[in-house]
């Protein structure tokens, strides 16, 4: 097939050329042409002679965008040429998979055959590769997972693609990949019945194809390995200036693995590009390779990654575990229709995908913060004295998680079957998070404590709290660098952050309700608890504070678990769906047991903390 345009349309034509009534050529690139079809009731009569479908197949009130493969009739004048196009159409019509280009319909006139396909507005991996030259490991994993998903679908249906290459992997508006162009696709045959013809793109052909042993599923896997190599190294593995030399390199499996590739990537490519098809990794083995299992794969990629290296934030390795645990605990996620207003607000605030994890102990990333450090160190002695030594030597997230995991695990191990024991009638007051808001897409994570203090852990790792009815400001650069100011005498460098905290405070005050009925009694002045780390999954939020408090909010049903230390014992508070709080001595739960509802959540928290320690 050539890159021919429909008759009467020249390459020099304007971007928008009228081809026929209601069909407009928006852009010509290779064999794929973007067009817009305007279906309106008054115009259907004149369209029916061109489109062999009923009007009910379309939403007549809307405009639809398609990608159209235009094949000149002159290219299918011979019977075997027309059979090839017919086979492509008939095969593609039967394919329905998330990662396969959707087939809509087709028709033909005296000039061309038109195949209407799903529009992939981000073009193809070939365009991304040309703009970027090489992709990062997480991006390669992101695309390969989708390619493998679509390829497994084809192979399970006994279909070989036979022309896997960057130009046949299309990317839609949402950066989702689709396998396309089934012009060379064929049914999988027994080894002795396979066609021996050499077809495909030279740089991606497998040795057995060049040796005329026919195509098998292993041949598609070989091409996949070439695709992976090309994306990571910037050029195909066997590319040379001479086609014969390229074929020779393929037959001898002669290529170089750059030292810049990670060891896992090198091993995976080597496992795929094996001369003997039976020695190659299968698609399942590829997905189970350490290149995929031991490293981060983003859930989504930003559109900007089509032209520049994206800024990706690896989530906790426990993400998959959290998702499974949440599903077992709460079942499937509620649909948008079923969500109440509070959940909708929380969903709006979930502006980052997957797990979001911020730590106050991480390296500072903003130059202005470094300048602020210099300023504050110089003037802090003139203001309030440093916070208490206990705060200066604050616990780390890892030590808090480990301690909580041990005491909860010990409690669960000794706990007999039973129901909840009597709760404490007048438990010692402690501080917990009553409201929270996630604005980490721009600023950070904000929360309100039960003593009405407001805090924000900013994305760059700093922390600012408004205390004593917003008259005092506590500013933390790291876990051991703390400064206290009167709000009226705040350094100018911190005013913008204070304004952000106030905005979040006002939002929570006006829009969010208290998370429970557990109120904080008046306590003597003391340093405010400092949020060290937060971890957010699709169903749960974990918060770790420098005073050793652990709080887990299951925001699907608004239940909460709070574990804090009181003197020499631990207190566990459970806030129910009705926002009623119950506080128990952990030692009492260990001796008398608790309800299945509470036990299940405690077990979830233990498993979550175990994975936190591994991350």
C-alpha positions as CSV (number, residue, x, y, z in Angstrom):
1,X,0.0,0.0,0.0
2,X,1.3,3.5,-0.9
3,X,0.8,6.8,0.7
4,X,-1.6,7.9,-2.1
5,X,-4.2,10.5,-1.5
6,X,-7.7,10.3,-2.8
7,X,-8.2,11.4,-6.4
8,X,-8.4,15.2,-6.8
9,X,-6.7,15.9,-3.5
10,X,-3.1,17.1,-3.9
11,X,-0.4,17.3,-1.2
12,X,-0.4,21.1,-1.7
13,X,-4.1,21.3,-0.9
14,X,-5.1,23.5,2.0
15,X,-5.3,21.9,5.4
16,X,-9.1,21.7,5.1
17,X,-10.2,20.6,1.6
18,X,-13.8,19.8,0.6
19,X,-13.6,16.2,-0.7
20,X,-17.4,15.6,-1.0
21,X,-20.5,16.7,0.7
22,X,-20.1,16.4,4.4
23,X,-16.6,14.9,4.1
24,X,-13.7,17.2,4.9
25,X,-10.0,16.4,4.8
26,X,-8.5,18.0,7.8
27,X,-5.0,16.6,7.7
28,X,-3.1,14.2,5.4
29,X,-0.3,12.1,6.9
30,X,0.8,8.8,5.4
31,X,-2.2,6.6,4.8
32,X,-4.2,7.8,7.7
33,X,-6.3,10.9,7.0
34,X,-8.2,12.8,9.7
35,X,-11.7,13.8,8.5
36,X,-14.8,15.1,10.0
37,X,-18.2,13.7,9.2
38,X,-21.1,15.9,9.9
39,X,-24.3,13.8,10.1
40,X,-27.5,15.9,10.2
41,X,-30.9,14.6,9.5
42,X,-31.6,16.9,6.5
43,X,-28.4,15.7,4.9
44,X,-28.7,12.0,5.4
45,X,-30.5,11.4,2.1
46,X,-27.5,12.6,0.1
47,X,-25.1,10.7,2.4
48,X,-26.9,7.4,2.1
49,X,-25.6,6.8,-1.3
50,X,-22.1,7.1,0.0
51,X,-22.5,5.4,3.5
52,X,-23.9,1.9,3.4
53,X,-25.4,2.1,6.9
54,X,-28.7,3.1,8.6
55,X,-29.0,6.5,10.1
56,X,-29.7,4.8,13.5
57,X,-26.0,3.8,13.7
58,X,-25.0,7.3,14.4
59,X,-25.9,10.1,16.8
60,X,-27.3,12.5,14.3
61,X,-27.2,15.4,16.7
62,X,-23.5,15.4,17.1
63,X,-20.4,15.7,15.0
64,X,-18.0,12.7,15.1
65,X,-14.3,12.6,14.5
66,X,-12.8,9.5,12.8
67,X,-9.5,8.4,11.4
68,X,-10.0,7.2,7.8
69,X,-7.8,4.9,5.9
70,X,-8.2,5.9,2.2
71,X,-7.3,3.3,-0.4
72,X,-7.4,4.3,-4.0
73,X,-9.3,1.8,-6.2
74,X,-6.3,1.8,-8.5
75,X,-4.4,-0.1,-5.8
76,X,-7.0,-2.9,-5.6
77,X,-7.6,-3.5,-9.3
78,X,-6.3,-7.0,-9.1
79,X,-8.3,-9.8,-7.4
80,X,-5.6,-10.7,-4.9
81,X,-5.2,-7.0,-4.0
82,X,-8.9,-6.6,-3.3
83,X,-9.0,-9.9,-1.3
84,X,-6.2,-8.5,0.9
85,X,-8.3,-5.4,1.7
86,X,-11.4,-7.4,2.2
87,X,-9.6,-9.7,4.6
88,X,-8.3,-6.7,6.6
89,X,-11.7,-5.2,6.9
90,X,-13.4,-8.5,7.8
91,X,-10.8,-9.3,10.4
92,X,-10.7,-5.8,12.0
93,X,-14.5,-5.8,12.3
94,X,-14.3,-8.7,14.7
95,X,-11.8,-7.1,17.1
96,X,-13.1,-5.4,20.2
97,X,-10.4,-4.6,22.8
98,X,-9.3,-1.6,24.8
99,X,-5.9,-1.5,23.2
100,X,-7.0,-2.2,19.6
101,X,-8.0,0.6,17.3
102,X,-11.8,0.5,17.0
103,X,-13.3,-0.3,13.6
104,X,-16.4,1.8,12.9
105,X,-17.5,1.1,9.3
106,X,-16.4,1.4,5.7
107,X,-17.7,2.2,2.3
108,X,-16.3,2.8,-1.2
109,X,-17.0,4.8,-4.3
110,X,-15.5,4.8,-7.8
111,X,-12.3,6.5,-6.6
112,X,-11.5,5.1,-3.2
113,X,-12.2,2.7,-0.3
114,X,-12.8,4.4,3.0
115,X,-12.2,2.6,6.3
116,X,-13.5,4.6,9.3
117,X,-11.5,4.0,12.5
118,X,-11.2,5.3,16.0
119,X,-9.4,8.6,16.0
120,X,-6.1,8.7,17.9
121,X,-5.3,12.4,18.0
122,X,-1.8,12.0,19.6
123,X,-0.8,10.2,16.4
124,X,1.6,7.2,16.9
125,X,4.6,6.1,18.9
126,X,6.6,6.8,15.8
127,X,5.7,10.5,16.1
128,X,6.6,10.5,19.8
129,X,9.9,8.7,19.1
130,X,10.8,11.2,16.5
131,X,10.2,14.1,18.8
132,X,11.9,12.5,21.8
133,X,14.4,10.0,20.3
134,X,14.4,8.0,23.5
135,X,11.9,7.4,26.3
136,X,12.4,6.8,30.0
137,X,12.0,3.3,31.5
138,X,8.7,4.1,33.2
139,X,7.3,5.4,29.9
140,X,8.5,2.3,28.1
141,X,6.8,0.1,30.7
142,X,3.6,2.1,30.4
143,X,3.4,1.6,26.6
144,X,4.6,-2.0,26.6
145,X,2.0,-3.1,29.1
146,X,-0.7,-1.8,26.8
147,X,0.9,-3.3,23.7
148,X,1.2,-6.7,25.4
149,X,-2.5,-6.5,26.5
150,X,-3.6,-5.9,22.9
151,X,-1.2,-8.5,21.5
152,X,-2.3,-11.2,24.0
153,X,-5.9,-10.5,22.9
154,X,-4.9,-11.1,19.2
155,X,-2.9,-14.2,20.0
156,X,-5.7,-15.7,22.1
157,X,-8.0,-15.3,19.1
158,X,-5.4,-17.0,16.9
159,X,-4.4,-13.8,15.1
160,X,-0.9,-12.7,14.2
161,X,-0.3,-9.0,13.6
162,X,2.9,-9.5,11.6
163,X,3.8,-5.8,11.3
164,X,4.4,-4.5,14.8
165,X,6.4,-1.3,14.6
166,X,6.2,2.2,16.2
167,X,4.0,3.6,13.4
168,X,1.3,1.0,14.1
169,X,0.9,1.9,17.8
170,X,-1.5,4.8,17.9
171,X,-2.1,7.1,20.9
172,X,-5.5,8.7,21.7
173,X,-6.4,11.9,23.4
174,X,-6.0,10.3,26.8
175,X,-2.5,8.9,26.1
176,X,-3.9,5.4,25.8
177,X,-2.3,3.1,23.2
178,X,-4.1,1.2,20.5
179,X,-2.8,-1.4,18.1
180,X,-3.7,-0.7,14.5
181,X,-3.1,-1.4,10.8
182,X,-4.1,-5.0,10.2
183,X,-3.1,-5.0,6.6
184,X,-0.7,-7.9,7.1
185,X,-2.5,-9.6,9.9
186,X,-3.2,-13.3,9.4
187,X,-4.7,-16.3,11.2
188,X,-2.2,-18.5,13.1
189,X,-1.5,-21.7,11.3
190,X,0.3,-24.9,12.3
191,X,4.0,-24.8,11.7
192,X,3.9,-27.0,8.6
193,X,1.0,-24.9,7.1
194,X,2.4,-21.4,7.7
195,X,3.1,-19.2,4.7
196,X,6.8,-18.7,4.0
197,X,6.5,-15.2,2.5
198,X,8.6,-12.4,4.0
199,X,6.4,-9.5,5.0
200,X,6.6,-6.8,7.6
201,X,9.0,-3.9,8.3
202,X,12.7,-4.9,7.7
203,X,14.1,-3.6,11.0
204,X,11.5,-5.6,13.0
205,X,11.6,-9.0,11.1
206,X,12.4,-12.1,13.1
207,X,15.1,-14.5,12.0
208,X,12.7,-17.3,11.3
209,X,10.7,-15.0,8.9
210,X,13.9,-14.2,7.0
211,X,14.7,-17.9,6.9
212,X,11.2,-18.5,5.4
213,X,10.0,-20.6,8.2
214,X,6.8,-18.6,8.6
215,X,5.3,-16.3,11.2
216,X,4.3,-17.5,14.7
217,X,3.4,-15.7,17.9
218,X,7.1,-15.7,18.7
219,X,7.7,-13.5,15.6
220,X,5.4,-10.9,17.0
221,X,7.3,-11.1,20.3
222,X,10.6,-10.6,18.5
223,X,9.1,-7.4,16.9
224,X,8.0,-6.3,20.4
225,X,11.6,-6.6,21.6
226,X,12.8,-4.5,18.7
227,X,10.2,-1.9,19.6
228,X,11.4,-1.8,23.2
229,X,15.0,-1.5,22.1
230,X,14.1,1.4,19.7
231,X,12.2,3.3,22.3
232,X,15.0,3.0,24.9
233,X,18.1,3.3,22.7
234,X,16.9,5.7,19.9
235,X,17.3,3.4,17.0
236,X,16.3,-0.2,16.0
237,X,18.7,-2.9,17.2
238,X,19.7,-4.2,13.7
239,X,19.6,-1.0,11.7
240,X,22.4,-0.5,9.2
241,X,22.8,1.5,6.0
242,X,22.5,-1.6,3.9
243,X,19.4,-3.8,3.9
244,X,21.4,-7.0,3.3
245,X,23.6,-6.2,6.2
246,X,20.5,-5.6,8.4
247,X,19.1,-9.0,7.4
248,X,22.5,-10.6,8.2
249,X,22.6,-9.0,11.6
250,X,19.1,-10.2,12.3
251,X,19.9,-13.8,11.3
252,X,23.0,-13.7,13.5
253,X,21.3,-11.8,16.3
254,X,24.1,-9.3,16.2
255,X,23.4,-6.1,18.0
256,X,24.8,-3.9,20.8
257,X,23.2,-3.3,24.2
258,X,24.2,0.2,25.4
259,X,25.7,0.3,28.9
260,X,23.2,3.2,29.7
261,X,20.4,0.7,29.8
262,X,19.4,-0.7,33.3
263,X,20.5,-4.3,34.0
264,X,16.8,-5.3,34.0
265,X,16.2,-3.7,30.6
266,X,19.3,-5.4,29.2
267,X,18.2,-8.8,30.5
268,X,14.6,-8.4,29.2
269,X,15.7,-7.4,25.7
270,X,18.2,-10.3,25.6
271,X,15.5,-12.7,26.7
272,X,13.2,-11.5,23.9
273,X,15.7,-11.3,21.0
274,X,16.6,-15.0,21.0
275,X,17.4,-16.6,17.7
276,X,15.4,-19.8,18.5
277,X,11.7,-18.9,18.8
278,X,11.3,-21.5,21.5
279,X,13.9,-19.7,23.6
280,X,12.1,-16.4,23.6
281,X,10.2,-15.1,26.5
282,X,6.4,-15.3,26.2
283,X,4.2,-12.3,26.7
284,X,3.3,-13.5,30.2
285,X,7.0,-14.0,31.1
286,X,7.8,-10.5,29.8
287,X,5.1,-9.0,32.1
288,X,6.5,-11.1,35.1
289,X,10.1,-10.0,34.4
290,X,11.8,-7.8,37.0
291,X,11.9,-4.9,34.5
292,X,8.1,-4.7,35.1
293,X,7.7,-6.1,38.6
294,X,10.5,-4.3,40.4
295,X,10.1,-0.8,39.1
296,X,7.5,1.9,38.8
297,X,5.0,2.0,36.0
298,X,2.8,5.2,35.8
299,X,-1.0,4.9,35.5
300,X,-1.1,7.7,33.1
301,X,1.2,9.9,31.1
302,X,0.8,13.7,30.5
303,X,0.2,14.8,26.9
304,X,3.4,16.8,27.2
305,X,5.4,13.5,27.2
306,X,4.8,13.4,23.4
307,X,7.4,16.1,23.0
308,X,9.4,16.3,26.3
309,X,10.5,14.1,29.2
310,X,7.6,14.0,31.7
311,X,8.0,14.6,35.4
312,X,6.8,11.4,37.0
313,X,6.4,10.8,40.8
314,X,6.9,7.1,41.6
315,X,4.3,5.8,44.1
316,X,4.8,3.4,46.9
317,X,5.6,-0.2,45.8
318,X,2.6,-1.2,47.8
319,X,0.1,0.4,45.4
320,X,-1.1,-2.9,43.9
321,X,-1.5,-4.4,47.4
322,X,-3.5,-1.4,48.7
323,X,-5.8,-1.7,45.7
324,X,-6.5,-5.4,46.3
325,X,-7.0,-4.9,50.0
326,X,-9.3,-2.0,49.5
327,X,-11.4,-4.0,47.1
328,X,-11.7,-6.9,49.5
329,X,-12.6,-4.5,52.3
330,X,-15.1,-2.3,50.5
331,X,-15.9,-4.1,47.3
332,X,-16.0,-2.3,44.0
333,X,-15.6,1.5,43.9
334,X,-18.9,3.4,43.8
335,X,-20.0,4.9,40.5
336,X,-20.1,8.6,40.1
337,X,-23.9,8.5,40.3
338,X,-23.8,6.8,43.7
339,X,-21.3,9.2,45.3
340,X,-22.6,11.6,47.9
341,X,-21.5,15.2,48.0
342,X,-18.8,14.7,50.5
343,X,-17.2,12.0,48.4
344,X,-17.5,14.1,45.3
345,X,-15.5,16.9,47.1
346,X,-12.9,14.3,48.0
347,X,-12.8,13.1,44.5
348,X,-12.3,16.6,43.2
349,X,-9.4,17.0,45.5
350,X,-7.8,13.8,44.3
351,X,-5.9,15.6,41.6
352,X,-3.0,13.2,41.4
353,X,-3.4,9.6,40.2
354,X,-2.5,6.5,42.2
355,X,-0.7,6.8,45.5
356,X,0.5,10.3,46.5
357,X,3.3,10.3,49.0
358,X,4.9,13.4,50.5
359,X,7.6,13.4,53.3
360,X,8.9,16.3,55.2
361,X,12.3,14.6,55.4
362,X,12.9,14.6,51.7
363,X,15.4,16.8,49.9
364,X,14.4,20.4,49.3
365,X,13.6,21.1,45.7
366,X,12.9,24.8,45.6
367,X,15.6,27.4,45.6
368,X,13.5,29.9,47.5
369,X,13.3,27.5,50.4
370,X,17.1,27.4,50.6
371,X,17.1,31.2,50.7
372,X,14.5,31.1,53.5
373,X,16.7,28.8,55.5
374,X,19.5,31.3,55.5
375,X,17.2,34.1,56.6
376,X,15.5,32.2,59.4
377,X,18.7,30.8,60.9
378,X,20.0,34.3,61.1
379,X,16.9,35.7,62.9
380,X,15.5,32.8,64.8
381,X,17.5,33.5,68.0
382,X,15.8,36.9,68.2
383,X,12.4,35.3,68.3
384,X,11.0,32.4,70.3
385,X,13.3,29.7,71.5
386,X,13.5,26.4,69.6
387,X,10.8,23.9,70.1
388,X,11.2,21.1,72.6
389,X,14.0,18.6,72.3
390,X,11.5,15.9,71.7
391,X,10.3,17.7,68.6
392,X,13.9,18.5,67.5
393,X,14.6,14.8,67.6
394,X,11.3,13.9,66.1
395,X,10.4,10.3,65.2
396,X,10.8,9.3,61.5
397,X,7.9,8.0,59.5
398,X,9.6,4.6,59.3
399,X,10.0,4.3,63.1
400,X,6.4,5.4,63.7
401,X,5.1,2.9,61.1
402,X,7.3,0.1,62.6
403,X,6.1,0.7,66.1
404,X,2.5,0.9,65.2
405,X,2.8,-2.2,63.0
406,X,4.4,-4.2,65.9
407,X,1.8,-3.3,68.6
408,X,-1.2,-3.8,66.2
409,X,0.2,-7.1,64.9
410,X,0.9,-8.3,68.5
411,X,-2.7,-7.4,69.5
412,X,-4.2,-9.2,66.5
413,X,-2.1,-12.3,67.2
414,X,-3.2,-12.6,70.8
415,X,-6.8,-11.5,70.2
416,X,-9.6,-14.1,70.8
417,X,-12.8,-14.1,68.8
418,X,-15.3,-11.8,70.3
419,X,-17.1,-8.5,70.1
420,X,-15.9,-5.0,71.1
421,X,-15.2,-4.7,74.9
422,X,-16.6,-1.6,76.7
423,X,-14.9,1.5,75.5
424,X,-13.3,4.0,77.8
425,X,-15.9,6.4,79.2
426,X,-13.5,9.3,79.7
427,X,-10.4,8.6,77.6
428,X,-7.4,11.0,77.9
429,X,-7.7,13.7,75.2
430,X,-5.5,13.4,72.2
431,X,-5.2,15.3,68.9
432,X,-6.4,13.9,65.6
433,X,-7.2,15.0,62.1
434,X,-10.8,16.1,61.8
435,X,-10.7,17.5,58.2
436,X,-8.3,17.3,55.3
437,X,-8.0,18.5,51.7
438,X,-5.6,17.3,49.0
439,X,-4.3,20.2,46.8
440,X,-1.0,18.4,46.0
441,X,-1.5,19.2,42.3
442,X,-0.4,22.8,43.1
443,X,0.5,23.3,46.8
444,X,0.3,20.3,49.1
445,X,-1.8,18.4,51.7
446,X,-3.8,20.4,54.2
447,X,-5.5,19.3,57.4
448,X,-7.3,20.5,60.5
449,X,-6.6,19.1,63.9
450,X,-9.1,18.5,66.7
451,X,-7.6,21.5,68.6
452,X,-8.5,23.7,65.5
453,X,-4.8,24.0,64.4
454,X,-4.4,24.1,60.6
455,X,-1.4,22.6,58.9
456,X,-0.1,22.1,55.4
457,X,2.7,19.8,54.2
458,X,3.8,21.5,51.1
459,X,5.0,19.6,48.0
460,X,8.6,20.7,48.4
461,X,8.7,19.2,51.9
462,X,8.2,22.3,54.1
463,X,5.4,22.4,56.7
464,X,3.5,25.5,58.0
465,X,0.9,25.4,60.8
466,X,-1.5,28.1,62.1
467,X,-2.0,27.7,65.8
468,X,-3.7,29.4,68.8
469,X,-6.6,30.7,66.7
470,X,-4.2,31.6,63.8
471,X,-2.1,34.0,65.9
472,X,1.0,31.8,66.0
473,X,2.8,30.3,63.0
474,X,5.0,27.2,63.2
475,X,7.3,26.7,60.2
476,X,9.3,23.5,59.6
477,X,12.0,23.2,57.0
478,X,12.8,19.6,57.9
479,X,12.0,17.3,60.8
480,X,14.7,18.9,62.9
481,X,14.6,22.6,61.8
482,X,11.6,24.3,63.4
483,X,10.7,28.0,63.8
484,X,7.9,29.8,65.6
485,X,6.6,33.3,64.8
486,X,3.8,35.6,65.8
487,X,1.5,35.8,62.8
488,X,1.7,39.6,62.9
489,X,5.5,39.4,62.6
490,X,5.9,36.7,60.0
491,X,8.9,37.1,57.6
492,X,7.9,38.2,54.2
493,X,9.3,35.1,52.6
494,X,6.6,33.0,54.4
495,X,3.6,35.2,53.7
496,X,2.6,33.4,50.5
497,X,2.7,30.0,52.2
498,X,0.6,31.4,55.1
499,X,-1.9,32.6,52.6
500,X,-2.2,29.2,51.0
501,X,-2.7,27.6,54.5
502,X,-5.5,30.2,55.2
503,X,-7.2,29.4,51.9
504,X,-7.2,25.7,52.7
505,X,-8.4,26.5,56.2
506,X,-11.3,28.6,54.9
507,X,-12.2,25.9,52.3
508,X,-12.4,23.2,55.0
509,X,-14.3,25.4,57.4
510,X,-16.9,26.2,54.7
511,X,-17.2,22.9,52.9
512,X,-16.2,20.0,55.1
513,X,-17.8,18.5,58.2
514,X,-16.1,17.1,61.2
515,X,-14.8,13.6,60.8
516,X,-16.3,12.4,64.2
517,X,-17.7,13.3,67.6
518,X,-14.3,13.1,69.4
519,X,-13.6,16.6,70.7
520,X,-10.3,17.8,72.1
521,X,-10.3,19.2,75.6
522,X,-8.2,22.3,76.4
523,X,-4.6,21.3,76.9
524,X,-1.6,23.3,78.1
525,X,0.4,24.9,75.2
526,X,2.7,22.5,73.5
527,X,4.3,22.2,70.1
528,X,1.7,21.2,67.5
529,X,1.9,17.7,66.1
530,X,3.8,17.7,62.8
531,X,2.6,15.7,59.8
532,X,5.6,13.8,58.6
533,X,4.1,11.7,55.8
534,X,0.8,10.9,54.2
535,X,-0.1,8.1,51.8
536,X,-3.3,8.1,49.8
537,X,-4.8,5.2,47.9
538,X,-8.1,4.9,46.1
539,X,-9.8,4.1,49.4
540,X,-7.6,5.0,52.3
541,X,-5.6,7.8,53.6
542,X,-2.7,7.2,56.1
543,X,-1.1,10.0,58.2
544,X,1.9,9.7,60.4
545,X,2.8,12.4,62.9
546,X,6.0,13.2,64.8
547,X,4.3,12.5,68.2
548,X,3.9,8.9,67.1
549,X,0.2,9.2,66.2
550,X,-1.1,7.1,63.3
551,X,-4.4,7.9,61.7
552,X,-6.0,5.9,58.8
553,X,-9.1,7.3,57.2
554,X,-11.2,4.9,55.1
555,X,-12.9,7.6,53.0
556,X,-15.1,5.2,51.1
557,X,-17.3,4.8,54.2
558,X,-15.7,7.5,56.4
559,X,-14.6,5.1,59.1
560,X,-11.3,5.9,60.9
561,X,-8.7,4.2,63.0
562,X,-6.4,6.4,65.3
563,X,-3.5,4.8,67.2
564,X,-1.8,7.0,69.8
565,X,0.4,6.5,72.8
566,X,-0.8,7.6,76.2
567,X,1.7,7.3,79.0
568,X,2.9,3.7,78.9
569,X,-0.1,2.3,77.0
570,X,-1.6,2.6,73.5
571,X,-5.1,3.8,72.8
572,X,-7.0,2.8,69.7
573,X,-9.9,4.9,68.6
574,X,-12.4,3.7,66.0
575,X,-14.8,6.2,64.4
576,X,-17.8,4.4,62.8
577,X,-19.7,5.2,59.6
578,X,-22.1,7.2,61.8
579,X,-19.1,9.3,63.0
580,X,-19.4,7.9,66.5
581,X,-16.1,7.4,68.3
582,X,-15.0,4.4,70.5
583,X,-11.7,4.5,72.3
584,X,-10.1,1.3,73.7
585,X,-7.0,0.3,75.5
586,X,-5.1,-1.7,73.0
587,X,-4.3,-4.2,75.7
588,X,-8.0,-4.6,76.4
589,X,-8.7,-5.5,72.8
590,X,-5.8,-8.0,72.9
591,X,-7.4,-9.8,75.9
592,X,-11.1,-9.6,75.0
593,X,-11.2,-9.4,71.2
594,X,-13.2,-7.1,68.9
595,X,-15.8,-7.1,66.2
596,X,-15.1,-8.4,62.7
597,X,-15.5,-4.9,61.3
598,X,-12.8,-3.5,63.5
599,X,-10.5,-6.5,63.3
600,X,-10.7,-6.4,59.5
601,X,-9.6,-2.8,59.4
602,X,-6.8,-3.3,62.0
603,X,-5.5,-6.2,59.8
604,X,-5.6,-3.9,56.8
605,X,-3.6,-1.2,58.6
606,X,-1.0,-3.8,59.7
607,X,-0.5,-5.0,56.1
608,X,-0.4,-1.5,54.9
609,X,2.4,-0.6,57.4
610,X,4.4,-3.6,56.5
611,X,4.5,-2.5,52.9
612,X,5.2,1.0,54.0
613,X,8.4,-0.3,55.7
614,X,9.4,-2.1,52.5
615,X,8.9,1.0,50.3
